[in-house]
């Protein structure tokens, strides 16, 4: 079907928009195969679309066919794993797994994301402190190549052609460029490839047993330094699966929605720890966190701790409200969002945050909110642009920040991918020879350069 220029299919969550000649909604893998064969015969570009929750324009087409995989949404839950269509949402997967007391580990902030999209970007999210990225939870993939050939790949299977190794930064999270390592599994080439090597139609994910108990808290501090000191102290806590940072500007953005935020709070750390299911385990965890707060000069009286599933959901909404408010502000102002997605080695976390602060105080004072996965040395600096002139400044500073992350041994993309909006950052991290090596993989699997055209590499 043809697309109206205002169609929601032509935009992602960043408000980046594109154009397409036709929207296709295949109902099964066979239909995807047929689409790929037709596209190959006609030389027609194909852009693959998931839930539209991305932030880098990866699912936004620049002409050609837009193929939404939303109807490939089946979910079959087994003990220890689930087989999911690429269009199944994270919300649906968690709901399907829950009756068997299982769950899917990765926790990208946007639960409306499709599993195929999270594979494309190797997404991670707030629980990545313990569970790390999507790659570690993928057992098998079915992928339709540009010529219509279907690959059925399982963890442990090696590629049938040589894949040269490309150096990777020593960071906890990295999804910049193709994953190319010595002795790698073939499946890993497609994870994080941003929809440029083939159409993922089915994903087999590992499921984990639900924790017996969880102890979740939002701990407030009167200063940034006190919060950062606490992070360094709390990293080794057993069972800690979430260590999230929220700065003063971010707190100010959501105070109206959450009036219980203490007036003196200028930073917060969101934590979640897996514990035993008994009352004694809960009491022990509570006592331990009270002691930690006292030792860390936290605002103990004003901090929040979950005593029920409803409280935990309220804390999730609190964390989710931050990107929601940032994205909504940009939409109201007719701008695309501008936010960093850079990771650095854990030892360089404070240095990167200090560089953000010093640069923003000098060039963008009072108009940036920083929050995110500080346990992984990966926080998002989100620019609150008022107009196009400020937007241009923000885009310039993004390159400055990316270069600093690379200088510190980091990555220009930790979890969102580069898509079309940030592909210009790839040469900051990789040499021209290394990028050419990545392109050789693209040419091998998609010789006409039809799938995901414009993602990662310019035309």
C-alpha positions as CSV (number, residue, x, y, z in Angstrom):
1,X,0.0,0.0,0.0
2,X,1.2,3.6,-0.7
3,X,2.2,5.7,2.3
4,X,0.8,9.1,3.3
5,X,3.7,11.5,4.0
6,X,2.4,11.9,7.6
7,X,2.3,8.1,8.2
8,X,3.7,7.0,11.6
9,X,5.6,4.3,9.7
10,X,7.8,7.0,8.3
11,X,9.2,8.2,11.6
12,X,10.8,6.7,14.7
13,X,10.7,7.8,18.4
14,X,13.3,10.6,17.7
15,X,10.8,12.2,15.2
16,X,13.2,11.6,12.3
17,X,11.2,11.2,9.2
18,X,11.7,9.6,5.8
19,X,9.8,8.6,2.7
20,X,8.8,5.3,1.0
21,X,7.2,4.2,-2.3
22,X,5.2,1.4,-0.6
23,X,4.5,-0.2,2.7
24,X,4.5,-4.0,2.8
25,X,3.1,-6.0,5.8
26,X,4.1,-9.7,5.3
27,X,2.1,-12.2,7.4
28,X,4.8,-14.9,7.5
29,X,8.3,-15.8,6.6
30,X,7.3,-17.1,3.2
31,X,5.9,-13.6,2.3
32,X,9.2,-12.0,3.4
33,X,11.1,-14.4,1.1
34,X,8.9,-13.4,-1.8
35,X,9.4,-9.7,-1.0
36,X,13.1,-10.1,-0.9
37,X,13.2,-12.0,-4.2
38,X,11.0,-9.3,-5.9
39,X,13.2,-6.5,-4.5
40,X,16.3,-8.2,-5.7
41,X,15.0,-8.7,-9.2
42,X,13.8,-5.1,-9.4
43,X,16.8,-3.6,-7.6
44,X,14.4,-2.1,-5.1
45,X,15.8,-0.8,-1.7
46,X,14.1,-2.4,1.3
47,X,14.0,-0.9,4.8
48,X,12.9,-3.2,7.7
49,X,10.6,-1.9,10.4
50,X,9.9,-3.1,13.9
51,X,8.1,-1.3,16.6
52,X,9.3,2.2,15.7
53,X,10.9,2.9,19.1
54,X,14.4,3.5,17.7
55,X,16.2,6.8,18.0
56,X,18.7,6.8,15.1
57,X,16.5,6.5,12.0
58,X,17.3,2.8,11.4
59,X,13.7,1.9,10.5
60,X,13.0,5.1,8.6
61,X,13.2,4.6,4.8
62,X,14.8,6.8,2.3
63,X,12.6,5.7,-0.6
64,X,11.9,2.1,-1.8
65,X,9.9,-0.4,0.1
66,X,9.2,-0.3,3.8
67,X,8.7,-3.8,5.2
68,X,7.1,-3.9,8.6
69,X,7.4,-7.2,10.4
70,X,4.7,-6.5,13.0
71,X,2.5,-9.4,11.9
72,X,5.3,-11.9,12.6
73,X,4.4,-11.8,16.3
74,X,4.0,-15.4,17.4
75,X,5.4,-16.4,20.8
76,X,6.0,-20.0,21.9
77,X,7.3,-20.4,25.5
78,X,9.3,-23.4,26.6
79,X,11.3,-24.2,29.7
80,X,14.4,-22.0,29.4
81,X,13.6,-20.4,26.1
82,X,11.0,-18.8,23.8
83,X,10.6,-18.8,20.1
84,X,9.3,-15.4,18.9
85,X,8.4,-13.8,15.6
86,X,10.5,-10.7,14.9
87,X,7.5,-8.5,15.5
88,X,6.7,-9.8,19.0
89,X,7.0,-6.9,21.5
90,X,9.0,-7.1,24.7
91,X,5.7,-6.6,26.6
92,X,4.1,-9.6,24.9
93,X,7.2,-11.8,25.5
94,X,7.3,-11.0,29.2
95,X,3.6,-11.5,29.5
96,X,3.8,-14.9,27.8
97,X,6.7,-16.0,29.9
98,X,5.3,-14.9,33.3
99,X,2.8,-17.8,33.9
100,X,5.8,-20.3,33.7
101,X,7.7,-18.1,36.2
102,X,10.2,-17.1,33.6
103,X,11.3,-13.7,32.1
104,X,13.6,-12.3,29.4
105,X,16.6,-10.6,30.8
106,X,17.4,-7.5,28.6
107,X,15.3,-4.5,29.6
108,X,15.3,-1.7,27.0
109,X,13.4,1.2,28.3
110,X,10.7,1.1,25.7
111,X,8.6,-2.1,26.2
112,X,6.8,-1.5,22.9
113,X,10.0,-2.4,21.0
114,X,9.9,-5.5,18.8
115,X,12.3,-8.3,19.5
116,X,13.6,-8.1,15.9
117,X,14.5,-4.4,16.4
118,X,16.3,-5.2,19.7
119,X,18.3,-7.8,17.8
120,X,19.1,-5.3,15.1
121,X,20.6,-2.8,17.6
122,X,21.9,-5.3,20.2
123,X,19.8,-3.4,22.7
124,X,20.3,-3.7,26.5
125,X,18.7,-1.2,28.9
126,X,18.4,-0.7,32.7
127,X,19.0,-4.3,33.8
128,X,22.2,-4.5,31.7
129,X,24.3,-4.1,34.8
130,X,23.6,-7.8,35.5
131,X,22.2,-9.3,32.3
132,X,24.3,-7.3,29.8
133,X,23.1,-7.0,26.1
134,X,20.7,-8.8,23.8
135,X,23.5,-10.8,22.2
136,X,24.1,-12.9,25.3
137,X,20.4,-14.0,25.3
138,X,20.0,-15.1,21.7
139,X,20.0,-18.8,21.0
140,X,19.0,-18.9,17.4
141,X,17.8,-16.7,14.5
142,X,16.1,-17.2,11.2
143,X,17.2,-14.6,8.6
144,X,16.1,-13.9,5.1
145,X,18.9,-12.6,2.9
146,X,18.5,-10.2,0.0
147,X,18.2,-12.9,-2.5
148,X,15.5,-14.7,-0.6
149,X,17.7,-17.4,0.9
150,X,16.8,-18.4,4.4
151,X,19.5,-19.0,7.0
152,X,18.6,-20.9,10.2
153,X,21.4,-20.1,12.6
154,X,22.1,-21.5,16.1
155,X,24.5,-20.4,18.8
156,X,27.8,-22.2,18.3
157,X,27.6,-22.5,14.5
158,X,30.5,-20.9,12.7
159,X,30.4,-18.9,9.5
160,X,31.0,-20.8,6.2
161,X,33.3,-18.0,5.0
162,X,36.2,-16.1,6.7
163,X,35.2,-13.1,8.8
164,X,38.2,-10.9,9.6
165,X,38.5,-9.6,13.2
166,X,38.1,-6.0,14.0
167,X,39.2,-4.6,17.4
168,X,36.6,-3.8,20.0
169,X,36.8,-1.3,22.8
170,X,37.1,-2.5,26.4
171,X,33.6,-1.4,27.4
172,X,30.6,-3.2,28.9
173,X,28.3,-2.1,26.1
174,X,29.2,-1.6,22.4
175,X,27.1,-1.9,19.3
176,X,29.0,0.3,16.8
177,X,29.5,-1.4,13.5
178,X,29.5,-5.1,12.7
179,X,30.5,-7.6,15.4
180,X,33.6,-9.2,13.8
181,X,35.8,-11.3,16.1
182,X,38.1,-14.3,15.8
183,X,36.3,-17.6,16.2
184,X,32.9,-15.9,16.4
185,X,29.5,-17.6,15.8
186,X,27.8,-16.8,12.5
187,X,24.7,-15.6,14.4
188,X,26.7,-12.7,15.9
189,X,27.3,-11.1,12.6
190,X,23.5,-10.3,12.3
191,X,23.0,-9.2,15.9
192,X,23.7,-5.5,16.0
193,X,23.9,-5.2,12.2
194,X,21.0,-2.7,12.2
195,X,18.9,-4.4,9.5
196,X,21.6,-4.2,6.8
197,X,22.5,-7.8,6.3
198,X,19.1,-9.6,6.2
199,X,15.6,-9.7,7.6
200,X,15.4,-11.4,10.9
201,X,12.1,-13.2,10.9
202,X,12.3,-15.4,14.1
203,X,14.3,-15.1,17.3
204,X,14.9,-17.8,19.9
205,X,15.6,-16.1,23.2
206,X,16.8,-17.6,26.5
207,X,14.4,-17.2,29.4
208,X,15.5,-17.0,33.0
209,X,13.7,-18.1,36.2
210,X,11.9,-15.2,37.9
211,X,13.9,-14.0,40.9
212,X,12.5,-15.2,44.3
213,X,12.5,-11.6,45.4
214,X,13.5,-8.1,44.4
215,X,14.5,-5.1,46.5
216,X,14.1,-1.9,44.4
217,X,14.9,1.6,45.5
218,X,15.4,5.2,44.3
219,X,18.0,6.7,46.5
220,X,18.3,10.5,46.4
221,X,21.4,12.7,47.1
222,X,22.0,16.3,47.7
223,X,25.0,16.4,45.3
224,X,26.3,14.7,42.2
225,X,29.6,13.7,43.9
226,X,27.8,11.9,46.7
227,X,25.8,9.9,44.1
228,X,28.9,9.0,42.1
229,X,30.8,7.9,45.3
230,X,27.8,5.7,46.1
231,X,27.9,4.1,42.6
232,X,31.6,3.2,43.0
233,X,30.9,1.7,46.4
234,X,27.8,-0.2,45.4
235,X,29.0,-1.9,42.2
236,X,30.1,-5.1,44.0
237,X,26.8,-5.7,45.7
238,X,25.7,-9.3,45.1
239,X,22.6,-9.7,42.9
240,X,22.5,-6.1,41.9
241,X,21.0,-5.9,38.4
242,X,20.2,-2.2,38.1
243,X,22.4,0.8,38.8
244,X,20.9,3.9,37.1
245,X,21.9,7.5,37.4
246,X,19.5,10.6,37.3
247,X,20.9,14.1,37.5
248,X,19.4,17.3,38.8
249,X,18.1,18.5,35.5
250,X,16.4,15.2,34.9
251,X,14.7,15.3,38.3
252,X,13.5,18.8,37.6
253,X,11.9,17.6,34.4
254,X,9.7,15.1,36.2
255,X,9.0,16.7,39.5
256,X,5.4,17.7,38.5
257,X,4.7,14.1,37.7
258,X,6.4,12.8,40.9
259,X,5.9,15.4,43.6
260,X,7.4,13.1,46.2
261,X,10.9,13.8,44.9
262,X,12.7,15.5,47.9
263,X,13.2,19.3,47.3
264,X,16.8,19.0,48.3
265,X,17.5,16.1,45.8
266,X,20.1,17.0,43.1
267,X,20.8,13.4,42.0
268,X,19.3,10.0,42.3
269,X,20.5,6.4,41.9
270,X,17.9,3.8,40.9
271,X,18.8,0.3,42.2
272,X,17.4,-3.2,42.0
273,X,18.8,-6.2,43.7
274,X,17.7,-9.9,43.4
275,X,17.2,-11.4,46.8
276,X,15.6,-14.4,48.4
277,X,11.9,-14.6,48.6
278,X,11.4,-14.8,52.4
279,X,10.5,-12.0,54.8
280,X,13.9,-12.5,56.5
281,X,15.7,-11.9,53.1
282,X,13.6,-8.7,52.6
283,X,14.4,-7.5,56.1
284,X,18.1,-8.2,55.7
285,X,18.2,-6.3,52.4
286,X,16.4,-3.4,53.9
287,X,18.8,-3.2,56.8
288,X,21.8,-3.4,54.4
289,X,20.4,-0.6,52.2
290,X,19.8,1.6,55.3
291,X,23.4,1.2,56.3
292,X,24.6,1.9,52.8
293,X,22.5,5.1,52.6
294,X,23.9,6.3,55.9
295,X,27.5,5.6,54.8
296,X,26.9,7.3,51.4
297,X,25.3,10.6,52.8
298,X,22.1,9.9,51.0
299,X,18.8,11.5,51.7
300,X,17.6,8.4,53.6
301,X,14.3,9.8,54.8
302,X,13.3,11.0,51.3
303,X,14.4,7.9,49.4
304,X,11.9,5.4,48.0
305,X,11.9,1.6,48.4
306,X,9.5,-0.8,46.8
307,X,7.3,-2.9,49.1
308,X,5.1,-4.3,46.4
309,X,4.9,-5.0,42.6
310,X,2.9,-1.8,42.3
311,X,5.7,0.2,43.8
312,X,8.2,-1.4,41.4
313,X,6.0,-0.5,38.5
314,X,5.8,3.1,39.8
315,X,9.7,3.2,39.9
316,X,9.8,1.8,36.3
317,X,7.4,4.6,35.2
318,X,9.6,7.1,37.0
319,X,12.6,6.0,35.0
320,X,10.6,5.7,31.8
321,X,9.2,9.2,32.2
322,X,12.7,10.7,31.5
323,X,13.1,9.8,27.9
324,X,9.4,10.2,27.4
325,X,9.5,13.8,28.5
326,X,12.6,14.5,26.4
327,X,11.1,13.0,23.3
328,X,7.8,14.9,23.8
329,X,9.6,18.2,24.2
330,X,11.4,17.7,20.9
331,X,8.2,16.7,19.1
332,X,6.4,19.8,20.4
333,X,9.2,22.0,19.1
334,X,9.3,20.3,15.7
335,X,12.8,18.9,16.3
336,X,14.4,15.5,16.3
337,X,15.8,14.5,19.6
338,X,19.6,14.8,20.2
339,X,21.1,12.5,22.8
340,X,24.3,10.7,23.4
341,X,24.7,6.9,23.4
342,X,28.4,6.6,24.2
343,X,30.1,4.2,26.6
344,X,33.5,4.2,28.1
345,X,35.6,1.9,30.2
346,X,34.2,1.8,33.8
347,X,37.4,3.4,35.1
348,X,36.8,6.4,32.8
349,X,33.1,6.9,33.8
350,X,33.7,9.9,36.0
351,X,36.0,11.5,33.5
352,X,33.4,11.3,30.7
353,X,30.7,12.6,33.0
354,X,33.0,15.5,34.0
355,X,33.6,16.3,30.3
356,X,29.9,16.3,29.7
357,X,29.3,18.8,32.5
358,X,32.2,21.1,31.7
359,X,31.3,21.3,28.0
360,X,27.5,21.7,28.6
361,X,28.0,24.4,31.3
362,X,30.1,26.3,28.9
363,X,28.1,25.9,25.7
364,X,24.6,24.7,26.6
365,X,23.9,25.8,30.1
366,X,20.8,24.5,31.8
367,X,19.4,22.7,28.8
368,X,20.6,19.2,29.1
369,X,19.4,16.2,31.2
370,X,21.8,13.4,31.9
371,X,20.5,10.0,33.0
372,X,21.1,6.3,32.3
373,X,23.2,3.2,32.8
374,X,26.0,4.5,35.0
375,X,26.7,1.0,36.2
376,X,27.9,0.3,32.7
377,X,29.7,3.7,32.3
378,X,27.0,4.6,29.8
379,X,24.8,7.6,30.5
380,X,22.7,9.5,28.0
381,X,23.2,13.3,27.8
382,X,19.9,14.6,26.3
383,X,19.8,18.1,24.8
384,X,16.7,20.1,25.5
385,X,16.8,22.3,22.4
386,X,14.5,25.3,22.1
387,X,15.0,26.0,18.4
388,X,16.8,25.0,15.3
389,X,19.9,27.1,16.2
390,X,20.3,25.3,19.5
391,X,19.7,22.0,17.7
392,X,22.6,22.7,15.3
393,X,24.8,23.4,18.3
394,X,23.7,20.1,20.0
395,X,24.5,18.1,16.9
396,X,28.0,19.7,16.8
397,X,28.5,18.8,20.5
398,X,27.5,15.2,19.8
399,X,30.5,14.8,17.6
400,X,32.7,16.4,20.3
401,X,31.4,14.0,22.9
402,X,31.8,11.0,20.6
403,X,35.4,11.9,19.9
404,X,36.0,12.2,23.7
405,X,34.5,8.8,24.3
406,X,36.7,7.2,21.7
407,X,39.8,9.0,23.2
408,X,38.9,7.4,26.5
409,X,38.8,4.0,24.9
410,X,35.0,3.9,24.5
411,X,32.3,3.3,21.8
412,X,30.2,5.8,19.7
413,X,27.2,3.5,20.1
414,X,26.4,1.5,23.3
415,X,22.9,0.3,22.7
416,X,20.9,2.4,20.1
417,X,22.9,1.8,17.0
418,X,24.0,4.4,14.5
419,X,21.3,4.1,11.9
420,X,21.2,7.1,9.5
421,X,21.3,9.9,12.0
422,X,24.6,8.9,13.6
423,X,26.4,7.0,10.9
424,X,28.9,9.9,10.6
425,X,30.3,8.9,14.0
426,X,31.5,5.4,12.8
427,X,34.9,6.8,11.4
428,X,35.7,8.3,14.8
429,X,35.9,4.7,16.2
430,X,37.2,2.7,13.3
431,X,39.8,3.3,10.6
432,X,38.8,3.5,6.9
433,X,40.4,0.0,6.4
434,X,38.2,-1.4,9.2
435,X,35.1,0.2,7.8
436,X,35.9,-1.2,4.4
437,X,36.2,-4.7,6.0
438,X,32.7,-4.2,7.4
439,X,31.5,-3.2,4.0
440,X,32.9,-6.4,2.5
441,X,30.5,-8.4,4.7
442,X,27.6,-6.2,3.4
443,X,28.7,-6.8,-0.2
444,X,28.9,-10.6,0.4
445,X,25.4,-10.9,1.8
446,X,23.7,-8.1,0.0
447,X,25.6,-7.4,-3.3
448,X,23.2,-4.9,-4.6
449,X,23.2,-3.0,-1.3
450,X,19.4,-3.1,-1.0
451,X,18.6,-3.9,2.6
452,X,18.7,-1.1,5.2
453,X,20.3,1.3,2.7
454,X,21.7,4.3,4.5
455,X,22.1,2.6,7.9
456,X,25.7,2.6,9.2
457,X,27.2,3.6,5.9
458,X,26.3,6.5,3.6
459,X,25.1,5.6,0.1
